């Protein structure tokens, strides 16, 4: 009788743990809403960044960003801004290429 009760308790615990594990796995399957799912466009014409939650971002074109950088007061600030813009657009192009590759797999 004790063995049967013990086996029933172990089976109930195992079943409960399995249910919790399945729930934990299901929660991991959906990414956060701010996960980038697609990048379209290019630096000259502008990029569109699409997020998992359906929102999007539209960074300025490279010429618009360069014009904004030219408004900084010091030369160092202008160079820093242009470097950040070039890096940002290079990274967006790399991300676009990686997402295109991932979507084909």
Gaussian input, Z-matrix of N, CA and C with variables (Angstrom, degrees):
# hf/3-21g

backbone

0 1
 N
 C     1     B1
 C     2     B2     1     A1
 N     3     B3     2     A2     1     D1
 C     4     B4     3     A3     2     D2
 C     5     B5     4     A4     3     D3
 N     6     B6     5     A5     4     D4
 C     7     B7     6     A6     5     D5
 C     8     B8     7     A7     6     D6
 N     9     B9     8     A8     7     D7
 C    10    B10     9     A9     8     D8
 C    11    B11    10    A10     9     D9
 N    12    B12    11    A11    10    D10
 C    13    B13    12    A12    11    D11
 C    14    B14    13    A13    12    D12
 N    15    B15    14    A14    13    D13
 C    16    B16    15    A15    14    D14
 C    17    B17    16    A16    15    D15
 N    18    B18    17    A17    16    D16
 C    19    B19    18    A18    17    D17
 C    20    B20    19    A19    18    D18
 N    21    B21    20    A20    19    D19
 C    22    B22    21    A21    20    D20
 C    23    B23    22    A22    21    D21
 N    24    B24    23    A23    22    D22
 C    25    B25    24    A24    23    D23
 C    26    B26    25    A25    24    D24
 N    27    B27    26    A26    25    D25
 C    28    B28    27    A27    26    D26
 C    29    B29    28    A28    27    D27
 N    30    B30    29    A29    28    D28
 C    31    B31    30    A30    29    D29
 C    32    B32    31    A31    30    D30
 N    33    B33    32    A32    31    D31
 C    34    B34    33    A33    32    D32
 C    35    B35    34    A34    33    D33
 N    36    B36    35    A35    34    D34
 C    37    B37    36    A36    35    D35
 C    38    B38    37    A37    36    D36
 N    39    B39    38    A38    37    D37
 C    40    B40    39    A39    38    D38
 C    41    B41    40    A40    39    D39
 N    42    B42    41    A41    40    D40
 C    43    B43    42    A42    41    D41
 C    44    B44    43    A43    42    D42
 N    45    B45    44    A44    43    D43
 C    46    B46    45    A45    44    D44
 C    47    B47    46    A46    45    D45
 N    48    B48    47    A47    46    D46
 C    49    B49    48    A48    47    D47
 C    50    B50    49    A49    48    D48
 N    51    B51    50    A50    49    D49
 C    52    B52    51    A51    50    D50
 C    53    B53    52    A52    51    D51
 N    54    B54    53    A53    52    D52
 C    55    B55    54    A54    53    D53
 C    56    B56    55    A55    54    D54
 N    57    B57    56    A56    55    D55
 C    58    B58    57    A57    56    D56
 C    59    B59    58    A58    57    D57
 N    60    B60    59    A59    58    D58
 C    61    B61    60    A60    59    D59
 C    62    B62    61    A61    60    D60
 N    63    B63    62    A62    61    D61
 C    64    B64    63    A63    62    D62
 C    65    B65    64    A64    63    D63
 N    66    B66    65    A65    64    D64
 C    67    B67    66    A66    65    D65
 C    68    B68    67    A67    66    D66
 N    69    B69    68    A68    67    D67
 C    70    B70    69    A69    68    D68
 C    71    B71    70    A70    69    D69
 N    72    B72    71    A71    70    D70
 C    73    B73    72    A72    71    D71
 C    74    B74    73    A73    72    D72
 N    75    B75    74    A74    73    D73
 C    76    B76    75    A75    74    D74
 C    77    B77    76    A76    75    D75
 N    78    B78    77    A77    76    D76
 C    79    B79    78    A78    77    D77
 C    80    B80    79    A79    78    D78
 N    81    B81    80    A80    79    D79
 C    82    B82    81    A81    80    D80
 C    83    B83    82    A82    81    D81
 N    84    B84    83    A83    82    D82
 C    85    B85    84    A84    83    D83
 C    86    B86    85    A85    84    D84
 N    87    B87    86    A86    85    D85
 C    88    B88    87    A87    86    D86
 C    89    B89    88    A88    87    D87
 N    90    B90    89    A89    88    D88
 C    91    B91    90    A90    89    D89
 C    92    B92    91    A91    90    D90
 N    93    B93    92    A92    91    D91
 C    94    B94    93    A93    92    D92
 C    95    B95    94    A94    93    D93
 N    96    B96    95    A95    94    D94
 C    97    B97    96    A96    95    D95
 C    98    B98    97    A97    96    D96
 N    99    B99    98    A98    97    D97
 C   100   B100    99    A99    98    D98
 C   101   B101   100   A100    99    D99
 N   102   B102   101   A101   100   D100
 C   103   B103   102   A102   101   D101
 C   104   B104   103   A103   102   D102
 N   105   B105   104   A104   103   D103
 C   106   B106   105   A105   104   D104
 C   107   B107   106   A106   105   D105
 N   108   B108   107   A107   106   D106
 C   109   B109   108   A108   107   D107
 C   110   B110   109   A109   108   D108
 N   111   B111   110   A110   109   D109
 C   112   B112   111   A111   110   D110
 C   113   B113   112   A112   111   D111
 N   114   B114   113   A113   112   D112
 C   115   B115   114   A114   113   D113
 C   116   B116   115   A115   114   D114
 N   117   B117   116   A116   115   D115
 C   118   B118   117   A117   116   D116
 C   119   B119   118   A118   117   D117
 N   120   B120   119   A119   118   D118
 C   121   B121   120   A120   119   D119
 C   122   B122   121   A121   120   D120
 N   123   B123   122   A122   121   D121
 C   124   B124   123   A123   122   D122
 C   125   B125   124   A124   123   D123
 N   126   B126   125   A125   124   D124
 C   127   B127   126   A126   125   D125
 C   128   B128   127   A127   126   D126
 N   129   B129   128   A128   127   D127
 C   130   B130   129   A129   128   D128
 C   131   B131   130   A130   129   D129
 N   132   B132   131   A131   130   D130
 C   133   B133   132   A132   131   D131
 C   134   B134   133   A133   132   D132
 N   135   B135   134   A134   133   D133
 C   136   B136   135   A135   134   D134
 C   137   B137   136   A136   135   D135
 N   138   B138   137   A137   136   D136
 C   139   B139   138   A138   137   D137
 C   140   B140   139   A139   138   D138
 N   141   B141   140   A140   139   D139
 C   142   B142   141   A141   140   D140
 C   143   B143   142   A142   141   D141
 N   144   B144   143   A143   142   D142
 C   145   B145   144   A144   143   D143
 C   146   B146   145   A145   144   D144
 N   147   B147   146   A146   145   D145
 C   148   B148   147   A147   146   D146
 C   149   B149   148   A148   147   D147
 N   150   B150   149   A149   148   D148
 C   151   B151   150   A150   149   D149
 C   152   B152   151   A151   150   D150
 N   153   B153   152   A152   151   D151
 C   154   B154   153   A153   152   D152
 C   155   B155   154   A154   153   D153
 N   156   B156   155   A155   154   D154
 C   157   B157   156   A156   155   D155
 C   158   B158   157   A157   156   D156
 N   159   B159   158   A158   157   D157
 C   160   B160   159   A159   158   D158
 C   161   B161   160   A160   159   D159
 N   162   B162   161   A161   160   D160
 C   163   B163   162   A162   161   D161
 C   164   B164   163   A163   162   D162
 N   165   B165   164   A164   163   D163
 C   166   B166   165   A165   164   D164
 C   167   B167   166   A166   165   D165
 N   168   B168   167   A167   166   D166
 C   169   B169   168   A168   167   D167
 C   170   B170   169   A169   168   D168
 N   171   B171   170   A170   169   D169
 C   172   B172   171   A171   170   D170
 C   173   B173   172   A172   171   D171
 N   174   B174   173   A173   172   D172
 C   175   B175   174   A174   173   D173
 C   176   B176   175   A175   174   D174
 N   177   B177   176   A176   175   D175
 C   178   B178   177   A177   176   D176
 C   179   B179   178   A178   177   D177
 N   180   B180   179   A179   178   D178
 C   181   B181   180   A180   179   D179
 C   182   B182   181   A181   180   D180
 N   183   B183   182   A182   181   D181
 C   184   B184   183   A183   182   D182
 C   185   B185   184   A184   183   D183
 N   186   B186   185   A185   184   D184
 C   187   B187   186   A186   185   D185
 C   188   B188   187   A187   186   D186
 N   189   B189   188   A188   187   D187
 C   190   B190   189   A189   188   D188
 C   191   B191   190   A190   189   D189
 N   192   B192   191   A191   190   D190
 C   193   B193   192   A192   191   D191
 C   194   B194   193   A193   192   D192
 N   195   B195   194   A194   193   D193
 C   196   B196   195   A195   194   D194
 C   197   B197   196   A196   195   D195
 N   198   B198   197   A197   196   D196
 C   199   B199   198   A198   197   D197
 C   200   B200   199   A199   198   D198
 N   201   B201   200   A200   199   D199
 C   202   B202   201   A201   200   D200
 C   203   B203   202   A202   201   D201
 N   204   B204   203   A203   202   D202
 C   205   B205   204   A204   203   D203
 C   206   B206   205   A205   204   D204
 N   207   B207   206   A206   205   D205
 C   208   B208   207   A207   206   D206
 C   209   B209   208   A208   207   D207
 N   210   B210   209   A209   208   D208
 C   211   B211   210   A210   209   D209
 C   212   B212   211   A211   210   D210
 N   213   B213   212   A212   211   D211
 C   214   B214   213   A213   212   D212
 C   215   B215   214   A214   213   D213
 N   216   B216   215   A215   214   D214
 C   217   B217   216   A216   215   D215
 C   218   B218   217   A217   216   D216
 N   219   B219   218   A218   217   D217
 C   220   B220   219   A219   218   D218
 C   221   B221   220   A220   219   D219
 N   222   B222   221   A221   220   D220
 C   223   B223   222   A222   221   D221
 C   224   B224   223   A223   222   D222
 N   225   B225   224   A224   223   D223
 C   226   B226   225   A225   224   D224
 C   227   B227   226   A226   225   D225
 N   228   B228   227   A227   226   D226
 C   229   B229   228   A228   227   D227
 C   230   B230   229   A229   228   D228
 N   231   B231   230   A230   229   D229
 C   232   B232   231   A231   230   D230
 C   233   B233   232   A232   231   D231
 N   234   B234   233   A233   232   D232
 C   235   B235   234   A234   233   D233
 C   236   B236   235   A235   234   D234
 N   237   B237   236   A236   235   D235
 C   238   B238   237   A237   236   D236
 C   239   B239   238   A238   237   D237
 N   240   B240   239   A239   238   D238
 C   241   B241   240   A240   239   D239
 C   242   B242   241   A241   240   D240
 N   243   B243   242   A242   241   D241
 C   244   B244   243   A243   242   D242
 C   245   B245   244   A244   243   D243
 N   246   B246   245   A245   244   D244
 C   247   B247   246   A246   245   D245
 C   248   B248   247   A247   246   D246
 N   249   B249   248   A248   247   D247
 C   250   B250   249   A249   248   D248
 C   251   B251   250   A250   249   D249
 N   252   B252   251   A251   250   D250
 C   253   B253   252   A252   251   D251
 C   254   B254   253   A253   252   D252
 N   255   B255   254   A254   253   D253
 C   256   B256   255   A255   254   D254
 C   257   B257   256   A256   255   D255
 N   258   B258   257   A257   256   D256
 C   259   B259   258   A258   257   D257
 C   260   B260   259   A259   258   D258
 N   261   B261   260   A260   259   D259
 C   262   B262   261   A261   260   D260
 C   263   B263   262   A262   261   D261
 N   264   B264   263   A263   262   D262
 C   265   B265   264   A264   263   D263
 C   266   B266   265   A265   264   D264
 N   267   B267   266   A266   265   D265
 C   268   B268   267   A267   266   D266
 C   269   B269   268   A268   267   D267
 N   270   B270   269   A269   268   D268
 C   271   B271   270   A270   269   D269
 C   272   B272   271   A271   270   D270
 N   273   B273   272   A272   271   D271
 C   274   B274   273   A273   272   D272
 C   275   B275   274   A274   273   D273
 N   276   B276   275   A275   274   D274
 C   277   B277   276   A276   275   D275
 C   278   B278   277   A277   276   D276
 N   279   B279   278   A278   277   D277
 C   280   B280   279   A279   278   D278
 C   281   B281   280   A280   279   D279
 N   282   B282   281   A281   280   D280
 C   283   B283   282   A282   281   D281
 C   284   B284   283   A283   282   D282
 N   285   B285   284   A284   283   D283
 C   286   B286   285   A285   284   D284
 C   287   B287   286   A286   285   D285
 N   288   B288   287   A287   286   D286
 C   289   B289   288   A288   287   D287
 C   290   B290   289   A289   288   D288
 N   291   B291   290   A290   289   D289
 C   292   B292   291   A291   290   D290
 C   293   B293   292   A292   291   D291
 N   294   B294   293   A293   292   D292
 C   295   B295   294   A294   293   D293
 C   296   B296   295   A295   294   D294
 N   297   B297   296   A296   295   D295
 C   298   B298   297   A297   296   D296
 C   299   B299   298   A298   297   D297
 N   300   B300   299   A299   298   D298
 C   301   B301   300   A300   299   D299
 C   302   B302   301   A301   300   D300
 N   303   B303   302   A302   301   D301
 C   304   B304   303   A303   302   D302
 C   305   B305   304   A304   303   D303
 N   306   B306   305   A305   304   D304
 C   307   B307   306   A306   305   D305
 C   308   B308   307   A307   306   D306
 N   309   B309   308   A308   307   D307
 C   310   B310   309   A309   308   D308
 C   311   B311   310   A310   309   D309
 N   312   B312   311   A311   310   D310
 C   313   B313   312   A312   311   D311
 C   314   B314   313   A313   312   D312

   B1=1.4465
   B2=1.5190
   B3=1.3760
   B4=1.4598
   B5=1.5252
   B6=1.3179
   B7=1.4516
   B8=1.5252
   B9=1.3150
   B10=1.4634
   B11=1.5203
   B12=1.3294
   B13=1.4622
   B14=1.5229
   B15=1.3358
   B16=1.4548
   B17=1.5251
   B18=1.3206
   B19=1.4623
   B20=1.5303
   B21=1.3085
   B22=1.4658
   B23=1.5238
   B24=1.3364
   B25=1.4677
   B26=1.5238
   B27=1.3357
   B28=1.4676
   B29=1.5212
   B30=1.3223
   B31=1.4654
   B32=1.5270
   B33=1.3253
   B34=1.4620
   B35=1.5241
   B36=1.3308
   B37=1.4672
   B38=1.5239
   B39=1.3235
   B40=1.4619
   B41=1.5259
   B42=1.3209
   B43=1.4672
   B44=1.5268
   B45=1.3267
   B46=1.4658
   B47=1.5226
   B48=1.3076
   B49=1.4693
   B50=1.5277
   B51=1.3011
   B52=1.4591
   B53=1.5095
   B54=1.3230
   B55=1.4587
   B56=1.5134
   B57=1.3371
   B58=1.4622
   B59=1.5118
   B60=1.3087
   B61=1.4616
   B62=1.5276
   B63=1.3307
   B64=1.4579
   B65=1.5219
   B66=1.3269
   B67=1.4650
   B68=1.5188
   B69=1.3337
   B70=1.4613
   B71=1.5247
   B72=1.3234
   B73=1.4569
   B74=1.5233
   B75=1.3203
   B76=1.4588
   B77=1.5202
   B78=1.3266
   B79=1.4591
   B80=1.5232
   B81=1.3097
   B82=1.4594
   B83=1.5261
   B84=1.3144
   B85=1.4566
   B86=1.5276
   B87=1.3181
   B88=1.4611
   B89=1.5280
   B90=1.3362
   B91=1.4695
   B92=1.5256
   B93=1.3229
   B94=1.4642
   B95=1.5294
   B96=1.3222
   B97=1.4537
   B98=1.5128
   B99=1.3450
   B100=1.4647
   B101=1.5280
   B102=1.3329
   B103=1.4584
   B104=1.5270
   B105=1.3183
   B106=1.4667
   B107=1.5252
   B108=1.3248
   B109=1.4599
   B110=1.5229
   B111=1.3411
   B112=1.4567
   B113=1.5239
   B114=1.3179
   B115=1.4641
   B116=1.5183
   B117=1.3407
   B118=1.4551
   B119=1.5280
   B120=1.3071
   B121=1.4561
   B122=1.5094
   B123=1.3397
   B124=1.4608
   B125=1.5261
   B126=1.3208
   B127=1.4575
   B128=1.5285
   B129=1.3230
   B130=1.4643
   B131=1.5277
   B132=1.3190
   B133=1.4601
   B134=1.5188
   B135=1.3144
   B136=1.4587
   B137=1.5181
   B138=1.3119
   B139=1.4563
   B140=1.5220
   B141=1.3157
   B142=1.4577
   B143=1.5241
   B144=1.3137
   B145=1.4604
   B146=1.5229
   B147=1.3300
   B148=1.4610
   B149=1.5262
   B150=1.3233
   B151=1.4633
   B152=1.5207
   B153=1.3329
   B154=1.4657
   B155=1.5267
   B156=1.3366
   B157=1.4668
   B158=1.5301
   B159=1.3296
   B160=1.4510
   B161=1.5260
   B162=1.3135
   B163=1.4590
   B164=1.5222
   B165=1.3103
   B166=1.4560
   B167=1.5090
   B168=1.3046
   B169=1.4608
   B170=1.5223
   B171=1.3216
   B172=1.4568
   B173=1.5220
   B174=1.3393
   B175=1.4613
   B176=1.5273
   B177=1.3258
   B178=1.4707
   B179=1.5289
   B180=1.3271
   B181=1.4639
   B182=1.5229
   B183=1.3263
   B184=1.4648
   B185=1.5217
   B186=1.3442
   B187=1.4677
   B188=1.5304
   B189=1.3367
   B190=1.4586
   B191=1.5251
   B192=1.3266
   B193=1.4631
   B194=1.5289
   B195=1.3337
   B196=1.4655
   B197=1.5284
   B198=1.3311
   B199=1.4652
   B200=1.5243
   B201=1.3230
   B202=1.4623
   B203=1.5196
   B204=1.3180
   B205=1.4707
   B206=1.5285
   B207=1.3290
   B208=1.4643
   B209=1.5203
   B210=1.3222
   B211=1.4590
   B212=1.5340
   B213=1.3308
   B214=1.4685
   B215=1.5271
   B216=1.3333
   B217=1.4651
   B218=1.5214
   B219=1.3222
   B220=1.4648
   B221=1.5256
   B222=1.3129
   B223=1.4620
   B224=1.5216
   B225=1.3229
   B226=1.4684
   B227=1.5308
   B228=1.3242
   B229=1.4590
   B230=1.5301
   B231=1.3360
   B232=1.4665
   B233=1.5225
   B234=1.3359
   B235=1.4726
   B236=1.5291
   B237=1.3224
   B238=1.4662
   B239=1.5229
   B240=1.3128
   B241=1.4673
   B242=1.5323
   B243=1.3215
   B244=1.4751
   B245=1.5281
   B246=1.3274
   B247=1.4685
   B248=1.5196
   B249=1.3279
   B250=1.4641
   B251=1.5273
   B252=1.3270
   B253=1.4687
   B254=1.5280
   B255=1.3370
   B256=1.4722
   B257=1.5216
   B258=1.3313
   B259=1.4711
   B260=1.5232
   B261=1.3223
   B262=1.4637
   B263=1.5268
   B264=1.3439
   B265=1.4587
   B266=1.5268
   B267=1.3163
   B268=1.4730
   B269=1.5200
   B270=1.3488
   B271=1.4604
   B272=1.5301
   B273=1.3257
   B274=1.4667
   B275=1.5285
   B276=1.3243
   B277=1.4674
   B278=1.5332
   B279=1.3335
   B280=1.4680
   B281=1.5255
   B282=1.3290
   B283=1.4615
   B284=1.5234
   B285=1.3124
   B286=1.4620
   B287=1.5286
   B288=1.3078
   B289=1.4609
   B290=1.5334
   B291=1.3313
   B292=1.4612
   B293=1.5252
   B294=1.3279
   B295=1.4601
   B296=1.5233
   B297=1.3220
   B298=1.4710
   B299=1.5312
   B300=1.3231
   B301=1.4606
   B302=1.5304
   B303=1.3316
   B304=1.4657
   B305=1.5243
   B306=1.3171
   B307=1.4693
   B308=1.5152
   B309=1.3297
   B310=1.4711
   B311=1.5237
   B312=1.2981
   B313=1.4710
   B314=1.4998
   A1=110.76
   A2=116.19
   A3=119.46
   A4=110.44
   A5=117.05
   A6=121.04
   A7=110.34
   A8=116.40
   A9=120.43
   A10=110.73
   A11=117.34
   A12=121.31
   A13=110.01
   A14=116.21
   A15=120.60
   A16=110.70
   A17=117.01
   A18=120.59
   A19=111.06
   A20=116.80
   A21=120.26
   A22=110.50
   A23=116.24
   A24=120.21
   A25=110.76
   A26=116.54
   A27=120.54
   A28=110.21
   A29=117.63
   A30=120.97
   A31=110.76
   A32=117.33
   A33=120.80
   A34=110.63
   A35=116.80
   A36=120.84
   A37=110.12
   A38=116.57
   A39=120.11
   A40=110.67
   A41=116.83
   A42=120.24
   A43=110.48
   A44=116.42
   A45=120.28
   A46=110.61
   A47=117.37
   A48=120.38
   A49=110.82
   A50=116.69
   A51=120.18
   A52=111.00
   A53=117.28
   A54=121.32
   A55=111.66
   A56=116.00
   A57=119.57
   A58=110.71
   A59=117.77
   A60=121.20
   A61=110.27
   A62=116.64
   A63=119.79
   A64=110.76
   A65=116.58
   A66=119.74
   A67=110.73
   A68=117.41
   A69=120.80
   A70=110.65
   A71=117.43
   A72=121.05
   A73=109.95
   A74=117.83
   A75=120.70
   A76=111.19
   A77=117.27
   A78=120.94
   A79=111.05
   A80=117.94
   A81=121.95
   A82=111.33
   A83=117.90
   A84=121.44
   A85=113.33
   A86=118.49
   A87=120.65
   A88=109.86
   A89=116.82
   A90=119.54
   A91=111.60
   A92=117.10
   A93=120.07
   A94=110.41
   A95=116.39
   A96=121.57
   A97=114.22
   A98=117.30
   A99=119.83
   A100=113.15
   A101=117.05
   A102=121.50
   A103=109.43
   A104=116.68
   A105=121.13
   A106=108.77
   A107=116.13
   A108=120.71
   A109=113.04
   A110=117.06
   A111=118.59
   A112=110.09
   A113=115.32
   A114=122.53
   A115=106.20
   A116=115.99
   A117=120.28
   A118=108.78
   A119=116.04
   A120=121.40
   A121=112.75
   A122=114.63
   A123=121.16
   A124=108.70
   A125=116.07
   A126=120.68
   A127=112.13
   A128=117.05
   A129=120.28
   A130=112.51
   A131=116.97
   A132=120.99
   A133=113.53
   A134=117.05
   A135=121.60
   A136=111.92
   A137=114.60
   A138=122.09
   A139=109.54
   A140=115.85
   A141=122.37
   A142=106.37
   A143=116.45
   A144=121.92
   A145=107.00
   A146=117.27
   A147=122.76
   A148=109.32
   A149=115.54
   A150=122.02
   A151=110.41
   A152=115.63
   A153=122.09
   A154=112.32
   A155=117.91
   A156=120.79
   A157=113.18
   A158=117.37
   A159=121.55
   A160=114.77
   A161=117.93
   A162=120.41
   A163=109.72
   A164=115.61
   A165=120.08
   A166=111.02
   A167=115.35
   A168=122.21
   A169=107.50
   A170=115.16
   A171=121.12
   A172=109.02
   A173=117.55
   A174=119.13
   A175=110.47
   A176=117.01
   A177=119.18
   A178=110.52
   A179=115.58
   A180=119.58
   A181=108.80
   A182=116.70
   A183=119.15
   A184=111.86
   A185=118.03
   A186=119.75
   A187=111.13
   A188=117.81
   A189=120.65
   A190=111.06
   A191=115.77
   A192=120.00
   A193=110.82
   A194=117.13
   A195=120.56
   A196=110.73
   A197=116.34
   A198=119.92
   A199=110.71
   A200=116.94
   A201=120.08
   A202=111.10
   A203=117.18
   A204=120.70
   A205=111.30
   A206=116.44
   A207=119.18
   A208=112.45
   A209=117.70
   A210=121.52
   A211=113.22
   A212=117.53
   A213=119.91
   A214=109.81
   A215=115.83
   A216=121.48
   A217=113.92
   A218=117.31
   A219=119.50
   A220=110.69
   A221=114.79
   A222=120.59
   A223=110.48
   A224=117.01
   A225=121.12
   A226=110.15
   A227=116.91
   A228=120.47
   A229=111.12
   A230=117.04
   A231=119.99
   A232=111.49
   A233=116.30
   A234=120.37
   A235=110.29
   A236=116.68
   A237=120.53
   A238=110.43
   A239=117.04
   A240=121.81
   A241=110.61
   A242=117.40
   A243=120.15
   A244=111.24
   A245=116.66
   A246=120.12
   A247=110.59
   A248=117.21
   A249=120.67
   A250=111.08
   A251=116.59
   A252=120.71
   A253=110.26
   A254=116.95
   A255=119.91
   A256=110.77
   A257=116.77
   A258=121.10
   A259=110.49
   A260=117.17
   A261=122.51
   A262=110.73
   A263=117.31
   A264=119.72
   A265=111.97
   A266=117.87
   A267=120.22
   A268=109.59
   A269=116.73
   A270=120.45
   A271=111.74
   A272=117.08
   A273=119.40
   A274=111.14
   A275=117.14
   A276=120.61
   A277=110.70
   A278=116.92
   A279=120.19
   A280=110.81
   A281=116.71
   A282=120.71
   A283=110.58
   A284=116.83
   A285=121.27
   A286=110.26
   A287=116.74
   A288=121.39
   A289=110.77
   A290=117.81
   A291=121.26
   A292=110.92
   A293=117.33
   A294=120.28
   A295=110.94
   A296=117.56
   A297=120.25
   A298=110.48
   A299=115.91
   A300=120.04
   A301=110.60
   A302=116.91
   A303=120.69
   A304=111.65
   A305=117.42
   A306=120.59
   A307=112.03
   A308=117.74
   A309=119.84
   A310=111.73
   A311=117.84
   A312=121.32
   A313=112.40
   D1=-43.44
   D2=179.02
   D3=-64.60
   D4=-37.40
   D5=-179.24
   D6=-64.54
   D7=-42.46
   D8=179.40
   D9=-63.47
   D10=-42.26
   D11=179.29
   D12=-65.39
   D13=-40.57
   D14=179.37
   D15=-65.18
   D16=-43.94
   D17=178.61
   D18=-64.52
   D19=-38.80
   D20=177.74
   D21=-63.76
   D22=-42.11
   D23=179.42
   D24=-64.21
   D25=-43.69
   D26=178.88
   D27=-63.52
   D28=-41.79
   D29=179.18
   D30=-64.34
   D31=-40.19
   D32=179.51
   D33=-65.47
   D34=-41.39
   D35=178.79
   D36=-65.29
   D37=-44.33
   D38=179.80
   D39=-63.05
   D40=-40.57
   D41=178.74
   D42=-64.59
   D43=-43.41
   D44=179.97
   D45=-64.62
   D46=-43.26
   D47=179.49
   D48=-64.80
   D49=-38.12
   D50=177.67
   D51=-63.51
   D52=-39.06
   D53=177.41
   D54=-64.79
   D55=-41.05
   D56=178.26
   D57=-66.87
   D58=-39.22
   D59=179.47
   D60=-64.25
   D61=-41.36
   D62=178.84
   D63=-64.41
   D64=-39.22
   D65=178.22
   D66=-66.26
   D67=-37.82
   D68=179.56
   D69=-66.68
   D70=-39.00
   D71=178.98
   D72=-67.62
   D73=-40.13
   D74=179.73
   D75=-64.05
   D76=-35.56
   D77=-179.94
   D78=-69.05
   D79=-29.25
   D80=-178.25
   D81=-77.76
   D82=-25.26
   D83=-175.43
   D84=-63.65
   D85=-30.82
   D86=-177.57
   D87=-95.13
   D88=123.60
   D89=-178.16
   D90=-75.34
   D91=164.68
   D92=175.18
   D93=-62.15
   D94=155.20
   D95=-177.05
   D96=-62.05
   D97=-27.44
   D98=-177.93
   D99=-88.93
   D100=15.09
   D101=176.87
   D102=-73.45
   D103=128.60
   D104=179.01
   D105=-74.45
   D106=125.40
   D107=-179.23
   D108=-110.43
   D109=-18.74
   D110=179.90
   D111=-160.47
   D112=144.65
   D113=174.34
   D114=-131.01
   D115=124.64
   D116=179.06
   D117=-124.43
   D118=161.97
   D119=177.87
   D120=95.28
   D121=-164.75
   D122=177.77
   D123=-151.25
   D124=174.60
   D125=-175.32
   D126=-65.24
   D127=-37.88
   D128=-176.91
   D129=-69.64
   D130=-37.59
   D131=-176.23
   D132=-104.04
   D133=-7.43
   D134=-179.80
   D135=102.91
   D136=145.88
   D137=178.39
   D138=-102.05
   D139=155.15
   D140=167.19
   D141=-122.03
   D142=127.84
   D143=178.43
   D144=-109.50
   D145=118.17
   D146=179.98
   D147=-101.71
   D148=134.18
   D149=-179.42
   D150=-106.71
   D151=159.90
   D152=-177.12
   D153=-58.83
   D154=-33.67
   D155=-178.01
   D156=-80.05
   D157=4.43
   D158=176.48
   D159=94.79
   D160=-6.08
   D161=178.42
   D162=-82.97
   D163=170.86
   D164=-179.95
   D165=-146.10
   D166=161.21
   D167=176.17
   D168=-129.61
   D169=146.58
   D170=-176.93
   D171=-131.23
   D172=87.07
   D173=178.38
   D174=-64.73
   D175=155.30
   D176=179.30
   D177=-65.59
   D178=160.86
   D179=175.72
   D180=-66.81
   D181=167.47
   D182=-179.37
   D183=-63.98
   D184=-34.66
   D185=179.39
   D186=-70.05
   D187=-37.51
   D188=176.20
   D189=-65.32
   D190=-42.21
   D191=179.10
   D192=-65.48
   D193=-39.85
   D194=178.51
   D195=-64.46
   D196=-38.13
   D197=178.21
   D198=-64.88
   D199=-38.91
   D200=176.86
   D201=-66.17
   D202=-37.35
   D203=179.08
   D204=-64.31
   D205=-33.71
   D206=-177.92
   D207=-69.05
   D208=-11.43
   D209=-179.91
   D210=-83.86
   D211=-7.46
   D212=178.07
   D213=-68.41
   D214=151.47
   D215=-174.36
   D216=-73.22
   D217=-44.46
   D218=-174.01
   D219=-102.75
   D220=156.21
   D221=179.05
   D222=-63.06
   D223=-40.71
   D224=-179.67
   D225=-60.67
   D226=-42.62
   D227=179.64
   D228=-65.55
   D229=-38.77
   D230=178.33
   D231=-65.61
   D232=-43.12
   D233=178.68
   D234=-64.35
   D235=-43.04
   D236=178.86
   D237=-60.57
   D238=-44.30
   D239=179.95
   D240=-62.61
   D241=-46.95
   D242=-179.83
   D243=-63.24
   D244=-37.59
   D245=177.93
   D246=-65.13
   D247=-42.74
   D248=178.11
   D249=-63.16
   D250=-39.95
   D251=179.59
   D252=-64.59
   D253=-46.95
   D254=179.21
   D255=-60.74
   D256=-42.59
   D257=179.24
   D258=-63.92
   D259=-44.32
   D260=-179.80
   D261=-59.35
   D262=-47.50
   D263=-178.55
   D264=-71.95
   D265=-34.18
   D266=174.53
   D267=-62.15
   D268=-44.56
   D269=-179.71
   D270=-66.69
   D271=-37.07
   D272=176.26
   D273=-63.11
   D274=-41.49
   D275=177.82
   D276=-64.28
   D277=-40.49
   D278=177.23
   D279=-64.92
   D280=-41.97
   D281=178.43
   D282=-64.24
   D283=-40.93
   D284=177.75
   D285=-59.37
   D286=-45.10
   D287=179.38
   D288=-64.37
   D289=-41.44
   D290=-179.73
   D291=-66.56
   D292=-41.30
   D293=178.74
   D294=-66.34
   D295=-40.58
   D296=176.68
   D297=-59.47
   D298=-42.51
   D299=178.72
   D300=-65.48
   D301=-44.70
   D302=-178.65
   D303=-64.20
   D304=-35.92
   D305=-179.47
   D306=-70.76
   D307=-23.14
   D308=179.89
   D309=-84.56
   D310=-13.43
   D311=-178.73
   D312=-81.42

